[in-house]
């Protein structure tokens, strides 16, 4: 029911997903009327009487709308009826309800939102936090790094992904006190074998693909995410405008069509839609609110990949291995 477009986008995406994955099944949660016309042998409809709107305060979403589609969907994960939940709805409400119902994994204080940003290598840089935690301590950044490493190992099939700490410079002495302390903790994690810490990275390294995972607080991460989406839109808009503007550009564009088409796909943020809420005792994925059918389909795909590759278990294994380090970092607060 969530997002800017609701069932007119989510339902076609769900049908397409089911056709592409004959071994998968979906539970569709929402108001009865909009879902009444949807039928598929591997889809089950669970009715909810309420919807969390994009403008609802957390108090209303969490305490008053106890039969919202968002809450009922996450309850399916808690009860074991579903292996993952996907929503395009209110991000703050999704995080709050997920944390309330599923709780956090031992050793993790705050869940974080992790997503991907396309880079120059042809792949994507995973980044967290993307907006769940505006203010973070050094210890939180360490926890994000441990959880994010598990996510990248699932997404990219890399046993030891490289981790970078977002900073204003590569030098160890750069940054505020929180970043400096986080750097110390991450270097300790590297020595103990819990992380493959590359060191400090700068904003341009996100797009270069210098490291597999970039760790930062939610304020900085959200700004970087929205900037990358704006940059992609600008590039596509520029190419379209130049193609229309004059005959010479048209001829060049026709000659380089395959290259331009590849560039369009590479910077299309819809292909990277679906951010994981890491640190919970269940899998929850957030789709961009403005996602179209293609974008929401990719969010479903992210959740599917995470479930079939046992992301939750792999995160918990990494956290358990890093437990002594996480405990020591907390005692230093």
C-alpha positions as CSV (number, residue, x, y, z in Angstrom):
1,X,0.0,0.0,0.0
2,X,3.0,2.3,0.5
3,X,5.0,4.6,-1.7
4,X,3.9,7.4,-4.1
5,X,1.9,5.0,-6.3
6,X,0.7,2.1,-4.1
7,X,-0.9,-1.0,-5.6
8,X,-0.9,0.3,-9.2
9,X,2.9,-0.2,-9.1
10,X,3.4,-2.8,-6.4
11,X,0.9,-5.4,-7.7
12,X,2.3,-5.5,-11.3
13,X,5.8,-5.8,-9.9
14,X,4.7,-8.6,-7.6
15,X,3.2,-10.5,-10.6
16,X,6.3,-10.0,-12.7
17,X,8.5,-11.2,-9.8
18,X,6.4,-14.4,-9.4
19,X,6.7,-15.1,-13.1
20,X,10.4,-14.8,-12.9
21,X,10.8,-16.9,-9.8
22,X,8.7,-20.1,-10.0
23,X,10.1,-21.3,-6.7
24,X,9.0,-18.2,-4.7
25,X,5.8,-17.2,-3.1
26,X,4.4,-13.8,-1.9
27,X,2.1,-12.7,0.9
28,X,0.4,-9.4,-0.1
29,X,-0.7,-7.3,2.8
30,X,-3.0,-4.4,2.4
31,X,-6.6,-3.1,2.2
32,X,-9.0,-5.7,0.9
33,X,-10.5,-3.6,-1.9
34,X,-7.3,-2.7,-3.9
35,X,-6.0,-6.3,-3.6
36,X,-9.3,-8.0,-4.5
37,X,-8.5,-8.3,-8.2
38,X,-5.1,-9.9,-7.7
39,X,-4.9,-13.6,-8.1
40,X,-1.9,-15.9,-8.4
41,X,-1.4,-19.6,-7.3
42,X,1.7,-18.6,-5.4
43,X,0.4,-15.4,-3.8
44,X,-1.7,-15.2,-0.6
45,X,-3.6,-12.0,0.4
46,X,-3.6,-11.0,4.1
47,X,-6.0,-8.1,4.7
48,X,-5.2,-5.1,6.9
49,X,-7.7,-2.5,8.0
50,X,-5.3,0.5,8.2
51,X,-2.5,2.1,6.3
52,X,0.5,4.1,7.6
53,X,0.7,7.3,5.4
54,X,3.9,9.0,4.5
55,X,3.0,11.9,6.8
56,X,2.0,9.8,9.9
57,X,4.1,10.6,13.0
58,X,5.8,7.7,14.6
59,X,3.5,7.7,17.6
60,X,0.5,7.1,15.3
61,X,2.2,4.5,13.1
62,X,3.6,2.6,16.1
63,X,1.0,2.9,18.8
64,X,-2.4,3.7,17.2
65,X,-2.4,1.9,13.8
66,X,-1.9,-1.6,15.1
67,X,-3.6,-3.2,12.1
68,X,-1.7,-1.3,9.5
69,X,-0.5,-3.1,6.4
70,X,3.1,-2.3,7.4
71,X,2.7,-3.8,10.9
72,X,0.8,-6.8,9.7
73,X,3.5,-7.5,7.0
74,X,6.3,-7.3,9.5
75,X,4.3,-9.6,11.9
76,X,4.4,-12.2,9.1
77,X,8.2,-12.2,9.4
78,X,8.1,-12.4,13.2
79,X,5.7,-15.3,13.1
80,X,7.8,-17.1,10.5
81,X,5.2,-17.0,7.8
82,X,7.5,-14.9,5.6
83,X,11.3,-14.9,5.3
84,X,11.4,-11.1,4.5
85,X,9.2,-8.0,4.3
86,X,9.4,-5.3,1.6
87,X,7.8,-1.9,1.9
88,X,7.8,1.3,-0.1
89,X,6.1,3.2,2.8
90,X,7.1,5.7,5.5
91,X,10.8,5.0,6.3
92,X,10.8,6.2,9.9
93,X,7.6,4.1,10.6
94,X,9.1,1.0,8.9
95,X,12.2,1.2,11.0
96,X,10.3,1.9,14.3
97,X,7.7,-0.9,13.7
98,X,10.4,-3.3,12.6
99,X,12.6,-2.6,15.6
100,X,9.6,-2.9,18.0
101,X,8.3,-6.2,16.6
102,X,11.5,-7.9,15.6
103,X,14.0,-6.5,18.1
104,X,17.7,-6.0,17.4
105,X,20.4,-8.7,17.3
106,X,22.5,-9.1,20.4
107,X,25.5,-6.7,20.2
108,X,23.7,-4.2,18.0
109,X,22.2,-1.1,19.5
110,X,20.8,0.5,16.4
111,X,19.6,-1.0,13.1
112,X,21.0,0.8,9.9
113,X,19.8,1.2,6.4
114,X,22.2,-0.2,3.8
115,X,21.8,0.3,0.0
116,X,23.9,0.4,-3.1
117,X,25.2,3.2,-5.3
118,X,26.4,2.5,-8.8
119,X,30.2,3.1,-9.4
120,X,32.6,3.5,-12.2
121,X,33.7,-0.2,-12.1
122,X,30.3,-1.3,-13.5
123,X,29.3,-2.6,-10.1
124,X,27.9,-0.8,-7.0
125,X,29.3,0.5,-3.7
126,X,27.3,-0.6,-0.7
127,X,26.8,2.1,1.9
128,X,25.3,2.5,5.3
129,X,23.8,4.2,7.2
130,X,21.5,5.8,4.6
131,X,19.2,7.7,7.0
132,X,18.1,5.7,10.0
133,X,20.6,7.2,12.4
134,X,21.4,10.9,12.1
135,X,23.8,11.0,15.1
136,X,26.1,8.1,15.5
137,X,28.9,7.2,17.9
138,X,32.1,5.5,16.9
139,X,30.8,2.3,18.4
140,X,27.7,2.5,16.1
141,X,29.9,2.9,13.1
142,X,31.8,-0.2,14.0
143,X,28.6,-2.2,14.3
144,X,27.5,-0.9,10.9
145,X,30.8,-2.0,9.4
146,X,30.3,-5.6,10.8
147,X,26.7,-5.8,9.6
148,X,27.5,-4.2,6.2
149,X,30.4,-6.7,5.6
150,X,27.9,-9.6,6.0
151,X,25.5,-7.9,3.5
152,X,28.2,-7.4,0.9
153,X,29.5,-10.9,1.2
154,X,25.9,-12.1,0.3
155,X,25.4,-9.5,-2.5
156,X,28.8,-9.8,-4.1
157,X,29.9,-13.3,-3.0
158,X,33.0,-11.8,-1.4
159,X,34.2,-13.5,1.8
160,X,36.2,-10.5,2.9
161,X,34.8,-7.3,1.4
162,X,36.9,-4.1,1.8
163,X,35.5,-1.5,4.2
164,X,36.1,2.3,4.0
165,X,35.2,4.9,6.6
166,X,33.8,8.1,5.0
167,X,35.9,11.1,6.0
168,X,37.1,14.5,4.7
169,X,40.5,13.0,3.9
170,X,42.4,9.7,3.7
171,X,44.8,10.7,6.5
172,X,44.3,9.1,10.0
173,X,44.4,12.6,11.6
174,X,41.5,13.9,9.6
175,X,37.9,14.1,10.8
176,X,36.1,14.9,14.0
177,X,36.7,13.0,17.2
178,X,33.9,10.4,16.5
179,X,35.4,9.6,13.1
180,X,38.9,9.3,14.5
181,X,37.7,7.0,17.3
182,X,35.8,4.9,14.7
183,X,38.9,4.6,12.7
184,X,40.8,3.2,15.7
185,X,38.0,0.7,16.3
186,X,37.9,-0.4,12.7
187,X,41.7,-0.9,12.6
188,X,41.4,-3.0,15.8
189,X,38.7,-5.0,14.0
190,X,41.0,-5.5,11.1
191,X,43.8,-6.8,13.4
192,X,41.4,-9.3,15.0
193,X,40.2,-10.5,11.6
194,X,36.7,-9.3,11.9
195,X,36.9,-6.8,9.1
196,X,39.0,-6.0,6.0
197,X,39.4,-2.3,6.7
198,X,40.8,-0.3,3.9
199,X,41.0,3.0,5.8
200,X,39.5,6.4,5.3
201,X,37.8,7.2,2.0
202,X,36.4,10.4,0.6
203,X,33.1,11.1,-1.2
204,X,34.5,10.5,-4.7
205,X,35.6,7.0,-3.7
206,X,31.9,6.0,-3.5
207,X,31.6,6.5,-7.2
208,X,35.1,5.2,-8.0
209,X,34.4,1.9,-6.4
210,X,37.5,2.2,-4.2
211,X,36.0,-0.1,-1.6
212,X,33.1,-2.6,-1.4
213,X,31.5,-0.9,1.6
214,X,31.4,2.7,2.9
215,X,30.4,3.4,6.5
216,X,29.1,6.7,7.7
217,X,26.3,8.2,9.8
218,X,22.7,8.5,8.5
219,X,22.8,12.2,7.8
220,X,25.8,12.0,5.5
221,X,24.7,8.8,3.9
222,X,21.3,10.1,3.0
223,X,22.7,13.2,1.5
224,X,25.1,11.1,-0.6
225,X,22.3,8.8,-1.7
226,X,20.1,11.7,-2.9
227,X,23.1,13.3,-4.6
228,X,23.8,10.2,-6.5
229,X,20.2,9.9,-7.7
230,X,20.2,13.6,-8.7
231,X,23.5,13.1,-10.6
232,X,22.0,10.1,-12.5
233,X,19.0,12.1,-13.4
234,X,21.2,15.0,-14.6
235,X,23.3,12.7,-16.8
236,X,20.3,11.1,-18.4
237,X,18.6,14.5,-18.9
238,X,21.7,15.9,-20.5
239,X,22.0,13.0,-22.9
240,X,18.4,13.3,-23.9
241,X,18.6,17.1,-24.4
242,X,21.8,16.9,-26.5
243,X,20.2,14.2,-28.6
244,X,17.3,16.4,-29.4
245,X,19.3,19.6,-29.8
246,X,21.1,19.2,-33.1
247,X,21.6,16.7,-36.0
248,X,25.3,16.2,-35.3
249,X,24.6,15.0,-31.7
250,X,21.9,12.8,-33.1
251,X,24.2,11.2,-35.5
252,X,26.9,10.7,-32.8
253,X,24.3,9.3,-30.4
254,X,23.0,6.8,-33.1
255,X,26.6,5.6,-33.7
256,X,27.2,5.3,-30.0
257,X,23.8,3.9,-29.1
258,X,25.0,0.7,-27.4
259,X,27.4,2.7,-25.3
260,X,24.8,5.3,-24.3
261,X,22.3,2.5,-23.5
262,X,24.9,0.8,-21.3
263,X,25.5,4.1,-19.5
264,X,21.8,4.6,-19.0
265,X,21.5,1.2,-17.3
266,X,24.6,1.7,-15.2
267,X,23.4,5.0,-13.6
268,X,19.7,4.0,-13.4
269,X,19.1,4.1,-9.6
270,X,16.0,1.9,-10.0
271,X,18.3,-1.1,-10.6
272,X,19.8,-0.6,-7.1
273,X,16.5,-0.1,-5.3
274,X,15.9,-2.0,-2.1
275,X,17.8,-1.1,1.1
276,X,18.2,-3.6,3.9
277,X,17.4,-2.7,7.4
278,X,20.3,-4.4,9.1
279,X,20.6,-5.4,12.8
280,X,17.1,-6.8,13.2
281,X,16.0,-10.3,14.1
282,X,14.4,-10.6,10.7
283,X,14.8,-9.4,7.1
284,X,13.1,-6.1,6.2
285,X,13.8,-4.2,2.9
286,X,12.9,-0.6,2.1
287,X,11.9,0.4,-1.4
288,X,12.2,4.0,-2.5
289,X,8.8,5.7,-2.2
290,X,8.9,6.9,-5.8
291,X,9.8,3.5,-7.2
292,X,8.1,2.5,-10.4
293,X,7.3,-1.1,-11.3
294,X,10.9,-1.9,-12.4
295,X,12.3,-0.3,-9.2
296,X,9.9,-2.1,-6.9
297,X,10.7,-5.4,-8.7
298,X,14.4,-4.9,-7.8
299,X,13.5,-4.4,-4.2
300,X,11.7,-7.7,-4.2
301,X,14.7,-9.3,-5.8
302,X,17.0,-7.9,-3.1
303,X,14.8,-9.4,-0.4
304,X,14.6,-12.7,-2.2
305,X,18.4,-12.9,-2.6
306,X,18.9,-12.0,1.1
307,X,16.5,-14.7,2.2
308,X,17.8,-17.6,0.0
309,X,21.4,-16.7,0.9
310,X,20.7,-16.7,4.6
311,X,21.7,-13.1,5.1
312,X,20.3,-13.0,8.7
313,X,22.3,-16.0,9.8
314,X,25.5,-14.6,8.2
315,X,25.0,-11.3,9.9
316,X,24.6,-13.0,13.3
317,X,27.7,-15.2,12.7
318,X,29.8,-12.1,12.0
319,X,28.4,-10.2,14.9
320,X,29.0,-13.2,17.2
321,X,32.6,-13.4,16.0
322,X,33.1,-9.7,16.6
323,X,31.3,-9.8,20.0
324,X,34.5,-9.4,22.1
325,X,35.5,-6.3,20.1
326,X,31.9,-4.9,20.2
327,X,31.8,-5.4,23.9
328,X,35.1,-3.8,24.5
329,X,34.1,-0.8,22.4
330,X,30.9,-0.3,24.4
331,X,32.9,-0.5,27.7
332,X,35.0,2.4,26.4
333,X,32.0,4.7,26.1
